[in-house]
Amino acid sequence: MDILVVGLGLIGGSLCKAMKKYTYHTVTGSDLNHDIEFAALRDVAVDKVFDGNYNGYDLVIIALFPEAAEKFFREHAHEFSKGTLVTDVCGIKGNFSGRMKEIAEANELRYVGIHPMAGKEFGGYHNSTGDLFRKANFIITPFDDSRENDVEILRQLATEIGAGKIVVTSPENHDKMIAYTSQLAHIVSSAYVKSPELGLECGFSGGSFQDMTRIATMNEKMWTDLFMQNREHLQYELDILISNLLKYSEALKNADSEGMRSLIAEGRELKEENLRHRVGQPN
């Protein structure tokens, strides 16, 4: 395919590098920062930089923050060749995908969203890598009336760049699950580092501290956009978490050792069951 990637940050840059490393697709890179475009060209992460003409691409991948992705698509969709398949890599789907679909249909384009579940503590093109998606989960979010062939094109691309488990689900279910598996964890990490002890942790921390705080370096603009666009699902999960945390707090306040043991055992048993379930799942 002839593929255009719009936005050469961590995900867009990594997609370009992965496609050049593992596929035979022709890749064009576009970024507002032309220095990044030419860095990608020097790295052989792209075959060419964008020349201003949106015609002639088989697939356009919009790798921008949600607000910017929608704005870009709304402004430039009319310039794409009729029938072009368009996707985005945003971590929000739901109503966002519905609006993207409306833009696509108004311009005789095809749209199906994707969400590669991969990332790093720090973003930007210079942190991108061709192996970012190896063994990563990869979500495709078609609508009921999406073409099966479009889903298959995206599934094949995910396979080519090394994705692990590929999940096909609705945009709505994507947002419900991501609120729990991703967005809630980012809020917890952000809140966790606000302890006054943070600056004194050196020499006292281990893997658990690193695991809990790694994603606190998230980009506040992008994640605020993601949280606000999925606020109902995220609020639901946050309320459950707060309710559960209060039980641990009460056990401590009341010096209730038996209650604490029971809470910890319950958590252990739930996670062990989760692990057993995962072992039986296909890759």
Helices and strands as residue ranges (DSSP letters): E 2-6, H 10-22, E 26-30, H 34-42, E 48-49, E 59-62, H 66-76, G 77-79, E 85-88, H 94-106, E 110-111, E 113-117, G 125-127, E 137-141, H 148-160, E 166-168, H 171-178, I 179-183, H 184-192, G 198-200, H 207-213, G 214-217, H 220-229, H 231-253, H 257-279
